[in-house]
Amino acid sequence: MNSPNRLALASAQVQQDNPLLPQFEALRAAFLRAGPTTYEQRIDSLKRLRQAIVDHHEQILDAVNADFGHRSRHETFFADVIGLLGEIRHTRKHLKKWMRPRRAGWSPQFPLAKARIHYQPRGVIGIIGPWNVPVLLTLSPLVGAIAAGNRALIKTSEFCPRTAEVVTAIVGQAFAPDEVAVVNGGAEVAGHFSALPFDHLIFTGSTQIGRIVMRAASENLTPVTLELGGKSPTIISDDYPLDIAAGRIAQGKMLNGGQACIAPDYVFVPTGRRDQLVEALAVAVQKSYPTLAGNPDLTWIVNDRHYQRLQAHIADAQAKGAQVVQLNAGGAPVPAGERVLPLTVLLGVTDDMSVMQEEIFGPLLPVKTYDDLAEVISYVNSHPRPLALYHFDDNAGRTERVLEQTVSGGACVNDVLFHVAHEGLPFGGVGPSGIGRYHGFDGFVTFSHQKSVLYQSRWSVQSLIRPPYGPGLERVMRLALRWL
């Protein structure tokens, strides 16, 4: 059996052989040399990042479009550009208040003392970005890391090489190499990256890869934030207008080709309203996407592997008895080579179908029926906790029941997806859907060390309880026992 010393030596050797170690050490050395950054320096960094994004916004649109084969220009603009700039603006507006030490409250055990929480930068933050929203979800954690006074090393997704080049150019314009750096590459590079002794590591991606990242980080006791995914349920009540619910669900399911970790994964609808829901979804799709072929507003499935994966889900569900309803409004077939899928509704789904076992990440929408809300709550609670939950209902009591009796990373009432865009709401999962939270103040806190500080007064209760102990202290302790 290996001794602790031998294990430590083996781990040190692995680090020395890591080709990314020089970049990491340059960032760490710069952080230690410069010390904590001031408010003014952090604001300046955020301004430089904002300007670099603005300067490269056309390149962002072109690169993401090329990496997907086709991605809606407007979706990229709103998600990867406007969403990111909005987060930077929110952070700049509130940063001074966030940086102030926070009072920890009064304690009867320290009646004359003061207690505060000081926010300190952790050091060097590792950021592993995903491919589905490749600019926003790579640079959004950077906003929080900079706000907290850290340096950062970024790993971009190998599935979006052109976008990775643009992210590298943005970072290169905004920061010196010893402030923020970018590495690109495939699985081997990702493995080296995860093994670095970061002061904090944030990963956005699948649960399967998240386990690998967390395992690698554990070798260095690196704290992690994992933004994963899962199967986010949508629940429609028996009296909520189906046209409104269908329009919002269709939008959420077709946005980015359904390739979003918080996309509605499956829908629960009252038994008697199932067919009406399908009709309402068809109307919603007709309004938004009157044709599929050559439609500039539709985002393609990112690559052939994912396209075939989604086709396999459909085939598996159909073979096991599901009814497949493809909502192709124009009826014209999609030309060969275009990785476009219509919104595909799957009726009569069961848990033995792969589409009900794996996160879908595409425009497939399983529909389940229910007769009593308790059935839905029981079903959700018997499955892994989701990243998001959506409830369409104007009855506040039923909504509170769903929110209180289920556990999910986040939730949205009478809409889907958009809770993630609110800068004041933390974003993150729970259990298999993720660990930790970021965005806004919560991002600042995640990437900060919260140092607890007690400012003791000249006179203190604690000075009365030093040895030698005697009967007087015994009486005080018994009084405290009754009072507490």
MIVO-709942 format. One line per field, with one value per residue (C-alpha): residue in three letters; residue number from 1; x, y, z. Coordinates in nm, 3 decimals. Layout:
residues N
code: (ALA|...);
pos: (NUM|...);
px: (X|...);
py: (Y|...);
pz: (Z|...);
This chain:
residues 484
code: (MET|ASN|SER|PRO|ASN|ARG|LEU|ALA|LEU|ALA|SER|ALA|GLN|VAL|GLN|GLN|ASP|ASN|PRO|LEU|LEU|PRO|GLN|PHE|GLU|ALA|LEU|ARG|ALA|ALA|PHE|LEU|ARG|ALA|GLY|PRO|THR|THR|TYR|GLU|GLN|ARG|ILE|ASP|SER|LEU|LYS|ARG|LEU|ARG|GLN|ALA|ILE|VAL|ASP|HIS|HIS|GLU|GLN|ILE|LEU|ASP|ALA|VAL|ASN|ALA|ASP|PHE|GLY|HIS|ARG|SER|ARG|HIS|GLU|THR|PHE|PHE|ALA|ASP|VAL|ILE|GLY|LEU|LEU|GLY|GLU|ILE|ARG|HIS|THR|ARG|LYS|HIS|LEU|LYS|LYS|TRP|MET|ARG|PRO|ARG|ARG|ALA|GLY|TRP|SER|PRO|GLN|PHE|PRO|LEU|ALA|LYS|ALA|ARG|ILE|HIS|TYR|GLN|PRO|ARG|GLY|VAL|ILE|GLY|ILE|ILE|GLY|PRO|TRP|ASN|VAL|PRO|VAL|LEU|LEU|THR|LEU|SER|PRO|LEU|VAL|GLY|ALA|ILE|ALA|ALA|GLY|ASN|ARG|ALA|LEU|ILE|LYS|THR|SER|GLU|PHE|CYS|PRO|ARG|THR|ALA|GLU|VAL|VAL|THR|ALA|ILE|VAL|GLY|GLN|ALA|PHE|ALA|PRO|ASP|GLU|VAL|ALA|VAL|VAL|ASN|GLY|GLY|ALA|GLU|VAL|ALA|GLY|HIS|PHE|SER|ALA|LEU|PRO|PHE|ASP|HIS|LEU|ILE|PHE|THR|GLY|SER|THR|GLN|ILE|GLY|ARG|ILE|VAL|MET|ARG|ALA|ALA|SER|GLU|ASN|LEU|THR|PRO|VAL|THR|LEU|GLU|LEU|GLY|GLY|LYS|SER|PRO|THR|ILE|ILE|SER|ASP|ASP|TYR|PRO|LEU|ASP|ILE|ALA|ALA|GLY|ARG|ILE|ALA|GLN|GLY|LYS|MET|LEU|ASN|GLY|GLY|GLN|ALA|CYS|ILE|ALA|PRO|ASP|TYR|VAL|PHE|VAL|PRO|THR|GLY|ARG|ARG|ASP|GLN|LEU|VAL|GLU|ALA|LEU|ALA|VAL|ALA|VAL|GLN|LYS|SER|TYR|PRO|THR|LEU|ALA|GLY|ASN|PRO|ASP|LEU|THR|TRP|ILE|VAL|ASN|ASP|ARG|HIS|TYR|GLN|ARG|LEU|GLN|ALA|HIS|ILE|ALA|ASP|ALA|GLN|ALA|LYS|GLY|ALA|GLN|VAL|VAL|GLN|LEU|ASN|ALA|GLY|GLY|ALA|PRO|VAL|PRO|ALA|GLY|GLU|ARG|VAL|LEU|PRO|LEU|THR|VAL|LEU|LEU|GLY|VAL|THR|ASP|ASP|MET|SER|VAL|MET|GLN|GLU|GLU|ILE|PHE|GLY|PRO|LEU|LEU|PRO|VAL|LYS|THR|TYR|ASP|ASP|LEU|ALA|GLU|VAL|ILE|SER|TYR|VAL|ASN|SER|HIS|PRO|ARG|PRO|LEU|ALA|LEU|TYR|HIS|PHE|ASP|ASP|ASN|ALA|GLY|ARG|THR|GLU|ARG|VAL|LEU|GLU|GLN|THR|VAL|SER|GLY|GLY|ALA|CYS|VAL|ASN|ASP|VAL|LEU|PHE|HIS|VAL|ALA|HIS|GLU|GLY|LEU|PRO|PHE|GLY|GLY|VAL|GLY|PRO|SER|GLY|ILE|GLY|ARG|TYR|HIS|GLY|PHE|ASP|GLY|PHE|VAL|THR|PHE|SER|HIS|GLN|LYS|SER|VAL|LEU|TYR|GLN|SER|ARG|TRP|SER|VAL|GLN|SER|LEU|ILE|ARG|PRO|PRO|TYR|GLY|PRO|GLY|LEU|GLU|ARG|VAL|MET|ARG|LEU|ALA|LEU|ARG|TRP|LEU);
pos: (1|2|3|4|5|6|7|8|9|10|11|12|13|14|15|16|17|18|19|20|21|22|23|24|25|26|27|28|29|30|31|32|33|34|35|36|37|38|39|40|41|42|43|44|45|46|47|48|49|50|51|52|53|54|55|56|57|58|59|60|61|62|63|64|65|66|67|68|69|70|71|72|73|74|75|76|77|78|79|80|81|82|83|84|85|86|87|88|89|90|91|92|93|94|95|96|97|98|99|100|101|102|103|104|105|106|107|108|109|110|111|112|113|114|115|116|117|118|119|120|121|122|123|124|125|126|127|128|129|130|131|132|133|134|135|136|137|138|139|140|141|142|143|144|145|146|147|148|149|150|151|152|153|154|155|156|157|158|159|160|161|162|163|164|165|166|167|168|169|170|171|172|173|174|175|176|177|178|179|180|181|182|183|184|185|186|187|188|189|190|191|192|193|194|195|196|197|198|199|200|201|202|203|204|205|206|207|208|209|210|211|212|213|214|215|216|217|218|219|220|221|222|223|224|225|226|227|228|229|230|231|232|233|234|235|236|237|238|239|240|241|242|243|244|245|246|247|248|249|250|251|252|253|254|255|256|257|258|259|260|261|262|263|264|265|266|267|268|269|270|271|272|273|274|275|276|277|278|279|280|281|282|283|284|285|286|287|288|289|290|291|292|293|294|295|296|297|298|299|300|301|302|303|304|305|306|307|308|309|310|311|312|313|314|315|316|317|318|319|320|321|322|323|324|325|326|327|328|329|330|331|332|333|334|335|336|337|338|339|340|341|342|343|344|345|346|347|348|349|350|351|352|353|354|355|356|357|358|359|360|361|362|363|364|365|366|367|368|369|370|371|372|373|374|375|376|377|378|379|380|381|382|383|384|385|386|387|388|389|390|391|392|393|394|395|396|397|398|399|400|401|402|403|404|405|406|407|408|409|410|411|412|413|414|415|416|417|418|419|420|421|422|423|424|425|426|427|428|429|430|431|432|433|434|435|436|437|438|439|440|441|442|443|444|445|446|447|448|449|450|451|452|453|454|455|456|457|458|459|460|461|462|463|464|465|466|467|468|469|470|471|472|473|474|475|476|477|478|479|480|481|482|483|484);
px: (0.000|0.135|0.242|0.122|0.475|0.493|0.151|0.257|0.573|0.374|0.128|0.411|0.566|0.235|0.221|0.578|0.493|0.184|0.250|0.009|0.194|0.416|0.111|-0.054|0.259|0.298|-0.054|0.003|0.334|0.172|-0.112|0.127|0.354|0.080|-0.133|-0.509|-0.642|-0.823|-1.179|-1.046|-0.830|-1.121|-1.349|-1.079|-1.049|-1.425|-1.425|-1.145|-1.334|-1.651|-1.470|-1.302|-1.640|-1.791|-1.493|-1.524|-1.903|-1.919|-1.644|-1.843|-2.152|-1.955|-1.748|-2.037|-2.237|-1.948|-1.895|-2.262|-2.295|-2.567|-2.675|-2.936|-2.753|-3.010|-2.980|-2.602|-2.635|-2.877|-2.713|-2.341|-2.310|-2.595|-2.630|-2.261|-2.251|-2.553|-2.375|-2.066|-2.280|-2.460|-2.128|-1.973|-2.278|-2.274|-1.909|-1.818|-2.098|-2.007|-1.644|-1.727|-1.674|-2.010|-2.120|-2.177|-2.423|-2.412|-2.342|-2.426|-2.100|-1.908|-2.120|-1.852|-1.674|-1.733|-1.749|-1.712|-1.667|-1.393|-1.397|-1.056|-0.957|-0.885|-0.597|-0.605|-0.943|-0.977|-1.269|-1.374|-1.626|-1.890|-1.980|-2.354|-2.336|-1.963|-1.893|-2.142|-2.077|-1.701|-1.666|-1.952|-1.756|-1.462|-1.672|-1.722|-1.359|-1.234|-1.486|-1.350|-0.993|-0.859|-0.652|-0.786|-0.690|-0.959|-1.009|-1.238|-1.444|-1.278|-1.616|-1.614|-1.261|-1.344|-1.519|-1.219|-1.000|-1.229|-1.237|-0.856|-0.849|-1.092|-0.886|-0.564|-0.697|-0.836|-0.569|-0.198|-0.091|-0.029|-0.382|-0.599|-0.482|-0.657|-0.567|-0.734|-0.738|-0.917|-0.966|-0.596|-0.560|-0.877|-0.725|-0.407|-0.616|-0.834|-0.522|-0.376|-0.380|-0.629|-0.767|-1.113|-1.230|-1.560|-1.681|-1.990|-2.090|-2.233|-2.273|-2.051|-1.758|-1.830|-1.751|-1.413|-1.332|-1.425|-1.215|-0.911|-0.966|-0.988|-0.619|-0.536|-0.834|-0.943|-1.294|-1.524|-1.833|-2.001|-2.274|-2.420|-2.767|-3.023|-3.389|-3.577|-3.952|-4.232|-4.572|-4.890|-5.194|-5.546|-5.665|-5.360|-5.406|-5.242|-5.167|-4.946|-4.779|-4.720|-4.572|-4.323|-4.235|-4.182|-3.959|-3.754|-3.727|-3.629|-3.393|-3.038|-3.183|-3.281|-2.912|-2.936|-2.881|-3.196|-3.421|-3.755|-3.679|-4.026|-4.378|-4.651|-5.003|-5.345|-5.473|-5.766|-5.549|-5.276|-5.407|-5.492|-5.132|-5.000|-5.231|-5.120|-4.754|-4.818|-4.972|-4.679|-4.425|-4.620|-4.599|-4.230|-4.092|-4.322|-4.056|-3.760|-3.551|-3.308|-3.470|-3.217|-3.388|-3.322|-3.003|-2.858|-2.759|-2.391|-2.244|-2.328|-2.270|-2.528|-2.769|-2.750|-2.785|-3.117|-3.237|-3.152|-3.369|-3.662|-3.613|-3.583|-3.899|-4.095|-3.978|-4.099|-4.446|-4.425|-4.621|-4.393|-4.540|-4.302|-4.419|-4.288|-4.513|-4.429|-4.417|-4.115|-3.832|-3.507|-3.235|-2.963|-2.669|-2.873|-2.867|-3.213|-3.473|-3.835|-3.989|-4.065|-4.335|-4.321|-4.647|-4.692|-4.334|-4.214|-3.908|-3.744|-3.697|-3.356|-3.519|-3.651|-3.321|-3.072|-3.064|-3.203|-3.015|-3.220|-3.572|-3.740|-4.029|-4.166|-4.516|-4.651|-5.004|-5.128|-5.454|-5.333|-5.054|-4.924|-4.831|-4.613|-4.439|-4.372|-4.230|-3.998|-3.876|-3.806|-3.563|-3.229|-3.272|-3.299|-3.120|-3.450|-3.822|-4.103|-4.459|-4.743|-5.022|-5.208|-5.297|-5.040|-5.116|-5.046|-4.732|-4.600|-4.678|-4.470|-4.183|-4.175|-4.215|-3.962|-3.590|-3.429|-3.136|-3.371|-3.729|-3.941|-4.315|-4.524|-4.219|-3.904|-3.532|-3.540|-3.466|-3.104|-3.096|-3.182|-2.856|-2.987|-3.061|-2.782|-2.750|-2.654|-2.768|-2.821|-2.683|-2.641|-2.734|-2.448|-2.256|-2.224|-2.373|-2.260|-2.392|-2.395|-2.321|-2.320|-2.046|-1.844|-1.889|-1.810|-1.476|-1.392|-1.253|-1.484|-1.248|-1.413|-1.266|-1.343|-1.244|-1.217|-1.267|-1.026|-1.278|-1.424|-1.634|-1.368|-1.115|-1.338|-1.319|-0.948|-0.803|-0.794|-1.161|-1.370|-1.722|-1.809|-1.760|-1.961|-2.257|-2.224|-2.219|-2.534|-2.710|-2.602|-2.734|-3.080|-3.075|-2.949);
py: (0.000|0.344|0.568|0.932|1.046|0.823|0.940|1.303|1.243|1.073|1.362|1.615|1.428|1.436|1.813|1.860|1.666|1.881|2.094|2.362|2.410|2.701|2.907|2.833|2.918|3.248|3.344|3.232|3.422|3.738|3.711|3.672|3.950|4.207|4.128|4.190|4.415|4.735|4.827|5.060|4.786|4.542|4.799|4.871|4.499|4.470|4.773|4.623|4.295|4.476|4.674|4.363|4.187|4.489|4.507|4.137|4.099|4.045|3.783|3.613|3.592|3.456|3.207|3.053|3.026|2.847|2.606|2.503|2.483|2.740|2.919|3.190|3.523|3.677|3.397|3.438|3.814|3.798|3.508|3.537|3.915|4.108|3.862|3.888|4.267|4.288|4.080|4.300|4.612|4.468|4.371|4.712|4.881|4.677|4.581|4.852|4.737|4.370|4.430|4.590|4.368|4.234|4.252|3.911|4.025|4.053|3.758|3.745|3.558|3.858|4.154|4.419|4.258|4.314|4.039|4.085|3.878|4.000|3.899|3.809|3.683|3.311|3.332|3.158|3.038|2.762|2.792|2.507|2.634|2.434|2.426|2.500|2.870|2.894|3.263|3.341|3.028|3.062|3.432|3.471|3.292|3.517|3.821|3.687|3.580|3.927|4.100|3.896|4.004|3.678|3.578|3.307|3.033|2.937|2.611|2.651|2.374|2.176|2.141|2.513|2.580|2.904|3.044|2.942|3.158|3.457|3.401|3.389|3.717|3.883|3.778|3.879|4.229|4.278|4.126|4.069|3.701|3.694|3.826|3.592|3.325|3.078|2.722|2.532|2.164|1.833|1.576|1.540|1.914|1.909|1.634|1.833|2.142|1.969|1.838|2.184|2.303|2.585|2.785|2.720|2.536|2.588|2.344|2.370|2.056|1.708|1.521|1.241|1.473|1.665|1.352|1.323|1.689|1.664|1.350|1.525|1.836|1.627|1.533|1.896|1.952|2.215|2.343|2.308|2.464|2.221|2.350|2.032|1.949|1.677|1.636|1.955|1.890|2.121|2.100|2.250|2.289|2.190|2.548|2.737|2.876|2.623|2.875|3.075|2.766|2.609|2.928|2.959|2.590|2.580|2.886|2.729|2.397|2.538|2.808|2.709|2.392|2.275|2.255|2.420|2.266|2.438|2.356|2.198|1.828|1.677|1.800|1.688|1.784|1.679|1.368|1.542|1.824|1.625|1.650|2.018|2.078|1.914|2.133|2.445|2.352|2.310|2.658|2.806|2.643|2.761|3.121|3.116|2.876|2.869|2.667|2.459|2.439|2.729|2.914|3.168|3.166|2.796|2.674|2.349|2.055|2.118|1.811|1.479|1.278|1.473|1.470|1.091|1.064|1.250|1.036|0.728|0.860|0.896|0.549|0.390|0.562|0.463|0.101|0.087|0.217|0.596|0.805|1.047|1.380|1.604|1.965|2.070|2.362|2.398|2.025|2.059|1.815|1.948|1.931|1.675|1.817|2.057|1.933|2.068|1.881|1.991|2.012|1.642|1.557|1.207|1.074|0.767|0.769|0.528|0.525|0.238|0.465|0.629|0.970|0.947|0.831|1.080|1.458|1.524|1.837|1.881|1.966|1.644|1.689|1.386|1.447|1.263|1.288|1.305|1.306|1.435|1.681|1.441|1.197|1.461|1.561|1.197|1.133|1.435|1.345|0.983|1.092|1.277|1.638|1.861|2.182|2.363|2.310|2.494|2.530|2.688|2.777|3.090|2.923|3.050|2.774|2.494|2.668|2.700|2.334|2.234|2.467|2.356|1.982|1.944|2.023|2.173|2.400|2.681|2.729|2.948|3.003|3.054|3.062|2.864|2.942|3.308|3.281|3.231|3.580|3.762|3.901|3.898|3.525|3.274|2.999|2.644|2.287|2.049|1.696|1.539|1.867|2.058|2.188|2.555|2.871|3.183|3.499|3.845|3.867|3.487|3.469|3.725|3.518|3.186|3.317|3.490|3.354|3.462|3.534|3.544|3.816|3.887|4.230|4.174|4.458|4.535|4.386|4.050|3.776|3.528|3.687|3.573|3.206|3.148|2.902|2.852|2.766|2.785|2.764|3.112|3.005|2.690|2.906|3.122|2.813|2.675|3.009|3.009|2.654|2.763|3.086|2.929);
pz: (0.000|-0.093|0.192|0.198|0.109|-0.198|-0.311|-0.267|-0.472|-0.748|-0.757|-0.771|-1.065|-1.252|-1.200|-1.324|-1.640|-1.705|-2.019|-1.894|-1.567|-1.690|-1.786|-1.455|-1.258|-1.445|-1.342|-0.983|-0.960|-1.098|-0.847|-0.553|-0.679|-0.734|-0.430|-0.410|-0.684|-0.595|-0.686|-0.956|-1.109|-1.119|-1.282|-1.538|-1.616|-1.664|-1.894|-2.102|-2.130|-2.232|-2.503|-2.642|-2.670|-2.846|-3.083|-3.169|-3.175|-3.552|-3.529|-3.251|-3.473|-3.768|-3.568|-3.375|-3.697|-3.869|-3.577|-3.572|-3.950|-3.897|-3.583|-3.566|-3.576|-3.342|-3.087|-3.081|-3.050|-2.758|-2.573|-2.637|-2.676|-2.514|-2.225|-2.148|-2.172|-1.942|-1.680|-1.701|-1.661|-1.358|-1.197|-1.252|-1.101|-0.778|-0.731|-0.478|-0.247|-0.292|-0.196|0.140|0.445|0.560|0.922|1.071|1.337|1.714|1.941|2.313|2.369|2.228|2.341|2.280|1.985|1.615|1.357|0.985|0.672|0.439|0.073|-0.063|-0.409|-0.418|-0.665|-1.003|-1.130|-1.390|-1.634|-1.865|-2.118|-2.311|-2.679|-2.671|-2.574|-2.622|-2.556|-2.280|-2.074|-2.111|-2.034|-1.785|-1.508|-1.598|-1.507|-1.155|-1.126|-1.223|-0.996|-0.706|-0.791|-0.938|-1.238|-1.468|-1.710|-1.962|-2.153|-2.456|-2.614|-2.891|-3.064|-3.149|-3.279|-3.463|-3.159|-2.949|-3.174|-3.117|-2.739|-2.746|-2.939|-2.695|-2.395|-2.571|-2.635|-2.287|-2.065|-2.027|-2.046|-1.671|-1.598|-1.807|-2.050|-2.283|-2.382|-2.666|-2.749|-2.707|-2.434|-2.354|-2.296|-2.085|-1.872|-1.812|-1.739|-1.476|-1.300|-1.236|-0.872|-0.923|-0.633|-0.779|-1.090|-1.272|-1.538|-1.758|-1.946|-1.908|-1.580|-1.711|-1.783|-1.464|-1.263|-1.438|-1.378|-1.010|-0.968|-1.117|-0.903|-0.588|-0.624|-0.541|-0.308|-0.558|-0.485|-0.786|-0.930|-1.170|-1.400|-1.546|-1.674|-1.647|-1.731|-1.648|-1.612|-1.723|-1.554|-1.701|-1.476|-1.577|-1.636|-1.764|-2.121|-2.352|-2.625|-2.387|-2.238|-2.581|-2.725|-2.443|-2.432|-2.809|-2.788|-2.510|-2.687|-3.027|-2.898|-2.997|-3.149|-2.799|-2.711|-2.371|-2.030|-1.899|-2.194|-2.092|-2.122|-2.090|-2.021|-1.783|-1.898|-1.760|-1.938|-2.105|-2.244|-2.417|-2.773|-2.725|-2.618|-2.935|-3.145|-2.956|-3.007|-3.380|-3.397|-3.204|-3.436|-3.741|-3.618|-3.531|-3.793|-4.100|-4.280|-4.171|-4.486|-4.509|-4.219|-4.081|-3.739|-3.679|-3.519|-3.648|-3.432|-3.366|-3.542|-3.705|-3.389|-3.192|-3.487|-3.509|-3.130|-3.147|-3.439|-3.232|-2.946|-3.185|-3.330|-2.986|-2.859|-3.168|-3.148|-2.787|-2.863|-2.855|-3.105|-3.293|-3.406|-3.601|-3.621|-3.962|-4.043|-4.410|-4.471|-4.701|-4.624|-4.484|-4.751|-4.703|-4.514|-4.303|-3.943|-3.866|-3.665|-3.634|-3.290|-3.238|-2.983|-2.837|-2.690|-2.474|-2.351|-2.082|-1.861|-2.050|-2.353|-2.389|-2.441|-2.084|-1.937|-2.082|-2.111|-2.457|-2.565|-2.881|-3.007|-2.888|-2.644|-2.457|-2.319|-2.016|-1.880|-1.523|-1.329|-0.994|-0.911|-0.645|-0.926|-1.089|-0.767|-0.686|-1.035|-1.022|-0.673|-0.769|-1.041|-1.025|-0.922|-1.230|-1.316|-1.374|-1.319|-1.499|-1.374|-1.571|-1.331|-1.217|-0.887|-0.638|-0.389|-0.638|-0.756|-0.402|-0.345|-0.648|-0.555|-0.192|-0.250|-0.533|-0.544|-0.854|-0.927|-1.029|-1.135|-1.356|-1.315|-1.629|-1.855|-1.934|-1.948|-1.859|-1.489|-1.597|-1.751|-1.428|-1.290|-0.934|-0.935|-0.870|-1.130|-1.048|-1.006|-0.720|-0.690|-1.036|-1.205|-1.049|-0.751|-0.657|-0.801|-0.981|-1.160|-1.010|-0.639|-0.609|-0.870|-0.678|-0.360|-0.532|-0.656|-0.327|-0.004|0.278|0.564|0.906|1.127|1.495|1.631|2.006|2.258|2.541|2.782|2.687|2.839|2.734|2.975|3.264|3.179|3.199|3.451|3.738|3.714|4.029|4.169|4.039|3.680|3.751|3.858|3.546|3.323|3.484|3.440|3.075|3.036|3.146|2.943|2.622);
